Amino acid sequence: MSEQELPIYAGKPLVPPTAALMAQAPMTPEETAAYLARARQDPEGYWAAIAGELEWSRPWDRVLEGGFPDFRYFPGGRGNVSVNCVDRHARKNPGKVALYWEREDGARETWTYAQLLEAVARFANVLKGLGVRKGDRVGVYMANLPEAFVACHACYRIGAIYGVIFAGFSAQAVHERLADAQPKVVVAADASVRRGKRVALKETLDAALAGVDSVEAVVLVRRMGGEVPLTPGRDREYADLMAAASPDCPPEAMEANDPGFLIHTSGTSAKPKGLIHAGLGFLVGVYANTKWSLLPQDDDVMWCTADVGWLTFPIWALVGGLANGATLVAYEGALDWPDPGHFYEVMERLRVSKLFTAPTALRMLRRAGDAWMQGRDLSRLTLISCVGEPLDPDTWYWSRDVLGGGRIFFNNTYGQTETGTGWTSSMVGMTPTKPGSCGHALPGYQAEVVDESGIPVAPGQLGVMTLAAPFPSLVRGVWGDPARYEATYFARFPGRYNSFDAAILDPDGQVWVTGRVDDVINVAAHRIGTMEVEAALITHPAVSEAAVIGVPDPLKGELPLAFVILRGGVAASPGLEEELVQRVAEELGAFAKPQRVILTPTLPRTRSGKIMRRLLRDLARAGEVRGDLSALENPDAIEVVRGLLRL
């Protein structure tokens, strides 16, 4: 291998935990190494020990029964998610703050664990009064409100199956999810707010409910005020129902593998998949995930900036955060509204010590300029964790050294909606990381990178990330379509869960995810991940963000095509485009040179800020976009990109 073809992990040093986090950790690095080795040898023993830290009303008969695709963890064991997330902390410390709720317009509330428990019990009785029973579905359609916590844990309490629907979806996208789940009740906010504009949720829901005959009641949570259309006989006022409900609701004893919730993925050509997660299995997985990835302490204030409609929030806040007894920030609206300084003001005022966010949010803050954080006391911050998309080393260093003042630990993680956890991560305070990597496989996960034949590859070789054994939080099925579950995740590599992500396990055990399998470009027999090309572009001082796709080439098979957003104050020019092409050649080798670098003011994104590379591929290859567009926040970007491709 020549110097111009060095792997993505080359030259990235192992970064040890900070002294402050090591002082909080339950194990020394040496003890952690032995702990990880024992977990690799006996994953069932590990999961049994983790589950034993939680409350169960009946012990399990065995740890694991069966294998892929039909497996059960802790069969016969019974318990309740809401008890583990709310009751046990309210009993121990009723006055501890569970939630700081903030809205971009300055509205705010503080909820203790005792207050959360009373509201959960009351709303559980409300649902029972509306005829909801164990196994019935309940739709939850709102932003990051305290009532979202209340509704979800009320469902856990009585054994109903909830499904949170992202508040940014169109009426058609909401309809598809409701029509699939067939809920008996939908709990919805009247409206939300985004960048100073009212987002009318109730009106969207009314349009989405056309033809969904299963819904017998809509419970309206009034948060924004103003006139809201009501359907007589169907729509009920949350406040009135809560006032009349009893605050005493004994929890249902749920079997460990009973479904807890549905979450729909966005489809590309078929309808969105309703993924089924087991309530208690998910609890065990995310309790451990939060424990290792955030190292919660009693005096921490932890802010997960994700939306409750994406699984990131249930993992590290709604379930994982509460299961660890954490004090959480639930924020509604845009982080940088009315200006980027608002983010730092909230961080300072609430004394946030641990931040969980996406690389997109960090790049947004960096692009806005460092002046916005000047004068703000962020000294409580000890940790930033990330998930959701590839992380470039440039953003890693800025986040640690500028935002974090050089004193924090930066922990990047990786997971999927299907895995139910960010299962690669540093064990914070205990294991090192590398800038740009996703950490290592956490205890209990049997990760193997394989070739196209399903044979594990050597460390440092690119392949498909798989998991070779079941774990408690893994998706248990596709709602209404069990054959689709097996065919999607287990047919390609029998006996393994197929992530469809290309990855490298480096010689130090660090995981490098380079993108989806179809984001690996084969350039004249050179296999390269699009993330590697993006990382090379982002090292240029003019570049704020980059997105790379593969496009057909008659000579070389495929070539990279790059889309670049420049930093503020930098002017686009043909000379800069060529300079960026050469930057990739210098960083990765001449074989990786993009066919073209397109400088663009915008790119299609989800509301959480992730670039929708699938749409870029559609536009570059076919000139039009296909599949599910329900997650797209800025449709105008499609025409901008289409026009630039024609130039």
C-alpha positions in Angstrom: 0.0 0.0 0.0 1.4 3.4 -1.0 1.3 6.4 1.2 -1.4 7.8 -1.0 -3.7 4.9 -0.2 -3.4 4.9 3.6 -6.5 3.6 5.4 -9.0 6.0 7.0 -7.7 5.2 10.5 -4.0 5.8 9.7 -2.3 8.5 11.8 -5.3 8.8 14.2 -3.9 8.5 17.7 -5.7 6.7 20.6 -7.0 9.4 22.9 -7.3 8.3 26.5 -10.1 9.3 28.9 -9.7 12.6 30.8 -8.7 12.5 34.4 -12.1 14.0 35.4 -14.0 11.2 33.8 -11.6 8.5 35.0 -12.3 9.7 38.5 -16.1 9.1 38.0 -15.6 5.7 36.3 -16.5 2.5 38.2 -13.4 0.7 36.8 -9.8 1.5 36.0 -8.7 1.0 32.3 -7.0 -2.2 33.3 -10.1 -3.5 35.1 -12.2 -2.5 32.1 -10.0 -4.5 29.7 -10.6 -7.6 31.8 -14.4 -6.8 32.0 -14.6 -6.6 28.2 -12.7 -9.9 27.8 -15.1 -11.7 30.2 -18.1 -10.2 28.3 -16.7 -11.4 25.0 -16.4 -14.9 26.4 -19.7 -14.9 28.1 -22.2 -12.4 26.6 -25.2 -14.0 28.2 -23.5 -13.7 31.7 -22.9 -10.0 30.9 -26.5 -9.3 29.9 -27.8 -11.2 32.9 -25.6 -9.0 35.2 -26.8 -5.8 33.5 -30.5 -6.9 33.7 -29.9 -7.7 37.4 -29.3 -4.0 38.1 -32.9 -3.3 37.2 -36.2 -4.2 38.9 -38.1 -7.3 37.9 -41.4 -8.6 39.4 -40.5 -12.1 38.3 -37.1 -13.5 37.4 -36.4 -14.9 33.9 -36.2 -18.7 33.2 -33.1 -18.4 31.1 -31.0 -15.6 29.6 -31.3 -16.4 25.9 -33.6 -18.7 24.0 -33.2 -19.4 20.2 -31.1 -17.4 17.7 -31.4 -15.3 14.6 -34.0 -14.4 13.5 -36.3 -15.9 16.2 -34.8 -15.3 19.6 -36.0 -14.3 23.1 -34.0 -12.6 25.8 -34.9 -13.2 29.5 -38.0 -15.4 28.6 -40.4 -15.7 31.5 -39.0 -12.6 33.2 -41.5 -9.9 34.1 -41.3 -6.3 34.9 -42.3 -2.8 33.7 -40.3 -0.1 31.9 -42.1 2.8 33.6 -41.3 1.4 37.0 -37.6 1.2 36.2 -37.5 4.7 34.6 -39.8 6.6 36.9 -41.1 4.8 40.1 -37.8 3.6 41.5 -36.2 7.0 41.2 -39.3 8.8 42.6 -39.1 6.5 45.6 -35.4 7.1 46.2 -35.3 10.8 45.5 -38.7 12.3 44.7 -37.5 15.9 44.5 -34.7 15.3 42.0 -35.2 17.0 38.7 -36.1 14.6 36.0 -36.7 17.1 33.2 -35.8 20.7 32.3 -38.1 21.6 29.4 -37.1 24.5 27.2 -38.7 25.9 24.1 -37.0 28.2 21.6 -39.3 31.1 22.5 -38.2 31.1 26.1 -41.0 29.0 27.7 -39.6 26.6 30.3 -40.7 24.1 33.0 -39.0 21.9 35.6 -40.4 18.4 36.4 -39.3 16.3 39.4 -39.4 12.5 39.4 -42.3 12.7 41.8 -44.2 15.0 39.4 -43.4 12.8 36.5 -44.6 9.7 38.3 -48.0 11.2 39.2 -48.5 12.4 35.6 -47.6 9.0 34.2 -50.0 7.2 36.5 -52.8 9.7 35.8 -52.4 9.4 32.1 -52.2 5.6 32.3 -55.7 5.7 33.9 -56.8 8.1 31.2 -55.8 5.6 28.5 -57.5 2.8 30.3 -60.6 5.0 30.6 -60.5 5.4 26.8 -60.5 1.7 26.3 -56.8 1.1 25.8 -55.7 -2.3 26.9 -52.4 -4.4 26.8 -51.3 -4.8 23.2 -53.4 -1.9 21.8 -51.5 0.8 19.9 -51.3 4.5 20.8 -49.9 7.2 18.5 -47.8 10.0 20.0 -47.6 13.0 17.8 -45.7 15.9 19.4 -42.3 17.5 19.8 -40.0 17.2 22.8 -42.7 18.0 25.4 -42.9 16.7 29.0 -46.3 15.2 27.8 -44.4 13.0 25.4 -42.5 11.4 28.3 -45.8 11.1 30.2 -47.7 9.5 27.2 -44.9 7.0 26.4 -44.4 5.8 30.0 -48.1 5.6 30.6 -48.2 3.2 27.7 -45.4 1.2 29.2 -47.3 1.1 32.5 -50.4 -0.5 31.1 -48.7 -2.6 28.3 -49.9 -0.6 25.4 -47.7 -0.3 22.3 -46.8 3.3 21.5 -45.4 4.8 18.3 -43.9 8.3 18.3 -44.4 10.1 15.1 -41.9 12.9 14.2 -43.6 16.3 14.5 -42.0 17.4 11.2 -43.7 14.9 9.0 -46.2 15.7 6.3 -49.8 14.7 6.6 -49.2 11.8 4.1 -46.2 10.5 6.2 -48.2 10.7 9.4 -51.1 8.9 7.6 -48.9 6.0 6.4 -47.6 5.4 9.9 -51.0 5.5 11.5 -52.6 3.4 8.9 -49.9 0.8 9.5 -50.0 0.7 13.3 -53.8 1.1 13.6 -53.8 2.9 16.9 -56.9 3.1 19.1 -55.9 6.5 20.5 -53.6 9.3 19.3 -52.1 11.8 21.7 -51.2 15.0 20.0 -50.0 18.5 20.7 -52.0 21.4 19.3 -48.8 22.8 17.7 -45.1 23.3 18.0 -42.7 26.0 17.0 -39.7 26.0 14.6 -37.5 29.0 13.9 -40.2 31.3 15.2 -43.0 29.8 13.1 -46.0 27.9 14.4 -46.1 24.3 13.2 -49.8 23.3 13.1 -49.8 19.7 14.4 -53.5 19.2 15.0 -54.5 20.3 11.6 -51.9 17.9 10.1 -53.2 15.1 12.2 -56.8 15.7 11.2 -55.8 15.4 7.5 -53.7 12.3 8.3 -56.5 10.5 10.0 -58.7 10.3 6.9 -59.3 6.6 6.3 -57.7 5.5 9.6 -60.8 4.0 11.2 -59.1 2.4 14.2 -58.7 5.7 16.0 -61.5 6.1 18.6 -60.1 9.1 20.4 -57.6 12.0 20.0 -56.2 13.4 23.2 -55.3 17.1 22.6 -52.4 18.6 24.5 -52.7 22.4 24.4 -49.2 24.0 24.4 -49.2 26.9 21.9 -52.7 28.4 22.4 -54.9 29.7 19.7 -57.9 28.2 17.9 -57.7 24.5 17.1 -60.3 22.5 15.2 -62.0 19.8 17.3 -64.0 16.8 16.1 -67.0 16.2 18.4 -67.1 12.8 19.9 -63.5 12.0 19.1 -61.3 14.8 20.4 -60.7 15.1 24.1 -58.8 17.7 26.2 -55.7 16.3 27.9 -56.0 18.8 30.8 -59.7 17.8 31.6 -58.9 14.1 31.4 -55.9 14.4 33.7 -57.8 16.5 36.3 -60.4 13.7 36.6 -57.9 10.8 36.6 -56.6 8.9 39.7 -52.9 9.3 40.5 -52.8 5.6 41.4 -52.2 3.1 38.6 -50.5 -0.2 39.5 -48.1 -1.3 36.7 -48.8 -4.2 34.4 -46.2 -7.0 34.7 -44.9 -7.4 31.2 -43.0 -10.4 29.8 -39.5 -9.5 28.8 -40.2 -10.0 25.1 -43.6 -8.3 24.9 -43.6 -5.5 22.3 -43.0 -2.1 23.9 -43.1 0.3 20.9 -43.1 0.7 17.2 -40.8 3.1 15.3 -41.1 3.5 11.5 -38.1 3.8 9.3 -38.3 5.9 6.2 -38.7 3.7 3.1 -36.9 4.3 -0.2 -39.3 2.5 -2.6 -41.6 0.5 -0.3 -43.8 1.7 2.6 -42.0 2.7 5.8 -41.2 -0.3 8.0 -42.8 -0.4 11.5 -40.0 -1.9 13.6 -41.0 -3.7 16.8 -38.9 -3.3 19.9 -39.5 -5.3 23.0 -40.2 -3.1 26.0 -37.9 -4.7 28.6 -35.3 -5.9 26.1 -35.0 -2.3 24.9 -34.8 -1.1 28.5 -31.9 -3.4 29.3 -29.9 -2.4 26.2 -30.4 1.4 26.6 -29.8 1.3 30.3 -26.4 -0.2 29.7 -25.8 2.0 26.6 -26.4 5.2 28.5 -24.3 3.9 31.5 -21.3 3.4 29.3 -21.6 6.2 26.7 -22.5 9.0 29.1 -21.3 7.8 32.5 -24.2 9.5 34.3 -23.5 11.0 37.7 -26.0 12.1 40.3 -25.3 15.8 39.7 -25.1 15.7 35.9 -27.4 17.6 33.7 -27.6 15.7 30.4 -28.9 17.2 27.1 -29.8 15.0 24.2 -30.6 17.4 21.4 -32.4 14.8 19.2 -36.2 14.8 18.5 -38.4 12.3 20.4 -39.5 11.0 17.0 -36.0 9.6 16.3 -34.7 6.7 18.3 -31.7 8.6 19.5 -33.9 10.4 22.1 -35.5 7.2 23.5 -32.1 5.6 23.8 -30.3 8.3 25.7 -33.2 10.3 27.3 -36.8 8.9 27.3 -35.8 5.4 28.5 -32.0 5.2 28.8 -31.5 8.5 30.6 -34.4 8.0 33.0 -33.5 4.4 33.7 -30.2 5.8 35.0 -32.0 8.4 37.1 -30.6 11.3 35.2 -31.6 14.9 35.0 -32.4 15.6 31.4 -32.9 18.6 29.1 -35.9 18.3 26.7 -35.6 21.1 24.1 -38.3 22.0 21.6 -37.4 24.0 18.5 -34.2 24.9 16.6 -31.0 25.0 18.6 -29.7 28.2 16.9 -32.9 30.2 17.1 -33.2 33.2 17.4 -29.4 33.1 17.0 -26.6 30.6 17.7 -25.9 32.2 21.1 -29.1 30.8 22.4 -27.6 27.3 22.5 -24.7 28.5 24.7 -27.1 30.5 26.9 -29.1 27.3 27.6 -26.0 25.3 28.2 -24.7 27.9 30.7 -28.0 28.5 32.6 -28.9 24.8 33.0 -25.3 23.9 33.8 -25.2 21.2 31.2 -22.4 18.7 32.0 -22.9 16.1 29.3 -24.1 16.8 25.8 -25.4 14.2 23.3 -25.9 15.5 19.8 -25.3 14.9 16.1 -22.2 16.0 14.1 -24.5 18.2 12.0 -25.4 20.3 15.0 -21.7 20.7 15.9 -20.8 21.7 12.3 -23.7 24.2 12.4 -22.3 25.8 15.6 -18.8 25.9 14.2 -19.9 27.5 11.0 -21.7 30.2 13.0 -18.4 31.3 14.6 -16.8 31.0 18.0 -17.8 34.6 19.0 -21.3 33.3 20.1 -19.8 31.3 23.0 -17.6 34.1 24.3 -18.5 35.2 27.8 -20.4 32.0 28.5 -19.4 29.7 31.4 -19.4 26.2 29.9 -17.0 24.8 32.5 -19.5 22.3 33.7 -19.2 20.5 30.3 -17.1 17.3 30.6 -18.3 15.1 27.7 -19.7 15.4 24.2 -21.2 12.2 22.7 -22.4 11.9 19.1 -24.3 9.6 16.9 -26.2 9.6 13.6 -23.8 10.2 10.8 -20.1 10.1 9.9 -17.9 12.4 12.0 -15.0 14.1 10.5 -11.8 14.6 12.6 -11.9 18.4 12.0 -15.3 18.7 13.8 -14.0 16.3 16.5 -11.0 18.5 17.3 -13.1 21.8 17.2 -15.7 20.3 19.6 -13.1 19.1 22.1 -10.7 22.0 21.9 -12.9 25.1 21.3 -16.4 24.2 22.5 -15.0 21.9 25.2 -12.1 24.2 26.1 -9.6 21.3 25.6 -10.7 19.7 28.9 -13.6 17.4 27.7 -13.7 13.9 26.2 -15.3 13.5 22.8 -17.1 10.2 22.4 -18.5 9.2 19.0 -20.9 6.3 18.8 -22.7 4.2 16.1 -26.0 2.4 16.1 -29.1 2.0 14.0 -32.9 2.2 14.6 -32.8 -1.6 14.3 -30.1 -2.2 16.9 -31.9 0.0 19.4 -28.6 1.2 20.9 -25.5 3.1 19.9 -23.6 -0.2 20.4 -20.1 1.1 19.4 -18.7 3.7 21.8 -16.0 4.4 24.2 -16.8 3.3 27.7 -16.5 6.8 29.0 -13.8 7.3 31.6 -12.5 3.7 30.9 -11.5 3.2 27.3 -9.8 5.4 24.7 -11.1 6.6 21.3 -9.7 7.9 18.1 -10.7 11.2 16.3 -13.4 10.2 13.7 -13.8 6.6 14.9 -17.0 5.2 16.4 -15.2 3.7 19.4 -15.3 0.0 20.0 -18.0 -2.6 20.3 -19.5 -2.4 23.8 -19.8 -5.4 26.0 -22.4 -7.9 24.9 -22.2 -7.2 21.2 -20.4 -9.7 18.9 -19.3 -7.5 16.0 -17.7 -8.9 12.9 -16.9 -7.3 9.6 -17.3 -9.7 6.7 -16.7 -9.9 3.0 -19.4 -10.5 0.4 -19.3 -14.3 1.2 -19.9 -13.7 4.9 -16.3 -14.5 5.9 -14.8 -12.3 8.5 -12.0 -10.1 7.1 -8.8 -9.2 8.8 -8.4 -6.0 10.9 -8.1 -3.0 8.7 -10.0 -4.4 5.8 -13.3 -2.9 4.5 -16.4 -5.1 4.6 -19.9 -5.3 5.8 -20.6 -4.7 9.5 -22.6 -7.6 11.0 -23.5 -8.8 14.5 -23.0 -12.5 15.1 -25.3 -13.1 18.1 -28.6 -11.7 19.4 -28.7 -9.0 22.1 -31.7 -7.7 24.1 -32.4 -4.4 22.2 -32.3 -5.7 18.7 -35.5 -5.2 16.6 -37.9 -8.2 17.0 -39.9 -7.9 13.8 -41.6 -5.7 11.2 -45.2 -4.9 12.2 -47.6 -6.9 10.1 -44.9 -8.4 7.9 -42.7 -11.0 9.6 -41.4 -12.3 6.3 -40.0 -8.8 5.5 -38.1 -8.8 8.8 -36.3 -12.1 8.1 -35.7 -11.3 4.4 -34.3 -7.8 5.1 -31.9 -8.4 8.0 -31.0 -12.1 8.0 -31.2 -13.6 4.5 -28.0 -12.1 3.1 -25.8 -13.6 5.8 -27.6 -16.4 7.6 -26.8 -16.5 11.3 -25.9 -12.9 11.3 -27.7 -9.5 11.6 -26.8 -7.5 8.5 -26.4 -3.8 9.1 -25.9 -2.9 5.5 -23.2 -0.5 6.6 -19.6 -0.7 5.3 -17.0 -0.6 8.1 -13.5 -1.3 9.2 -12.3 -2.7 12.5 -8.8 -1.3 12.9 -6.0 -3.2 14.6 -6.8 -1.4 17.9 -10.4 -2.6 17.8 -11.8 0.8 16.9 -14.8 0.9 14.5 -14.8 3.1 11.4 -18.1 3.2 9.6 -17.7 4.5 6.1 -21.4 4.6 5.1 -24.0 2.4 3.7 -22.8 -0.6 1.6 -24.0 1.3 -1.5 -21.9 4.2 -0.3 -18.7 2.3 -1.0 -17.4 3.4 -4.4 -15.4 0.9 -6.6 -13.0 3.1 -8.6 -11.0 1.0 -11.0 -10.8 -1.9 -8.4 -10.1 0.5 -5.5 -12.8 0.3 -2.9 -13.2 3.5 -1.0 -15.9 4.8 1.4 -17.6 8.1 0.6 -16.9 9.1 4.2 -13.2 9.0 3.5 -13.6 11.5 0.5 -15.8 13.7 2.7 -13.2 13.8 5.4 -10.5 14.8 3.0 -12.7 17.7 1.7 -13.5 18.9 5.2 -9.8 19.3 6.0 -9.8 22.3 3.6 -10.2 25.6 5.4 -12.9 26.8 3.0 -15.2 23.8 3.5 -18.0 23.7 6.1 -19.7 20.5 5.0 -19.3 17.8 2.2 -21.5 15.0 0.9 -20.1 12.5 -1.6 -21.8 9.9 -3.7 -20.7 7.5 -6.4 -21.7 7.9 -10.0 -21.2 5.6 -13.0 -18.1 6.0 -15.2 -17.6 4.1 -18.4 -13.8 3.7 -17.9 -13.4 3.3 -14.1 -16.8 1.8 -13.2 -17.5 4.6 -10.6 -16.2 7.9 -9.6 -16.9 10.1 -6.6 -19.1 13.2 -7.1 -18.8 15.8 -4.3 -21.2 18.4 -3.1 -19.6 21.1 -0.8 -21.0 23.9 1.3 -18.5 26.6 2.0 -17.9 28.4 5.2 -19.3 31.9 5.7 -17.4 34.6 3.8 -15.8 32.2 1.3 -16.6 32.9 -2.3 -17.3 30.1 -4.8 -15.0 29.9 -7.9 -13.9 27.3 -10.5 -10.4 27.6 -9.1 -11.6 26.6 -5.7 -13.5 23.6 -7.2 -10.3 22.3 -8.8 -8.3 23.0 -5.6 -10.7 20.8 -3.7 -10.4 18.0 -6.3 -6.6 18.2 -5.8 -7.1 18.1 -2.0 -8.7 14.7 -2.3 -5.9 13.4 -4.5 -3.3 14.7 -2.0 -5.1 13.1 1.0 -6.3 9.8 -0.5 -4.5 9.3 -3.9 -5.2 10.2 -7.5 -7.6 7.2 -7.9 -10.0 9.0 -5.5 -10.2 12.3 -7.3 -13.9 13.4 -7.7 -15.4 13.6 -11.1 -16.5 17.0 -10.0 -16.8 19.2 -6.9 -20.1 21.1 -6.9 -20.2 24.2 -4.7 -23.8 24.6 -3.4 -25.5 26.9 -0.9 -27.8 24.2 0.3 -28.3 20.4 0.4 -31.5 18.3 1.1 -31.7 17.6 4.8 -33.9 15.9 7.3 -35.3 18.2 10.1 -32.5 16.9 12.4 -30.0 18.3 9.9 -28.7 15.1 8.3 -27.9 15.4 4.6 -30.1 13.1 2.5 -27.4 11.5 0.3 -30.0 9.1 -1.2 -31.6 12.1 -2.9 -28.3 13.4 -4.2 -27.8 9.9 -5.8 -31.2 10.0 -7.4 -30.6 13.5 -8.8 -27.2 12.7 -10.2 -28.1 9.4 -11.7 -31.7 9.9 -12.8 -32.4 13.6 -12.6 -35.4 13.0 -10.2 -35.9 11.9 -6.7 -37.8 8.7 -5.7 -39.2 7.0 -2.7 -40.2 8.4 0.7 -39.7 12.2 1.1 -41.4 12.5 4.4 -38.2 13.3 6.3 -37.2 16.1 3.9 -37.3 19.5 5.6 -36.2 21.8 2.7 -37.7 20.6 -0.6 -36.3 23.8 -2.3 -32.8 22.2 -2.1 -33.8 19.6 -4.7 -34.2 22.2 -7.4 -31.0 24.0 -6.4 -29.0 20.8 -6.7 -30.8 19.8 -9.9 -29.8 23.1 -11.5 -26.2 22.9 -10.4 -25.9 19.3 -11.8 -27.0 20.7 -15.2 -24.2 23.3 -15.3 
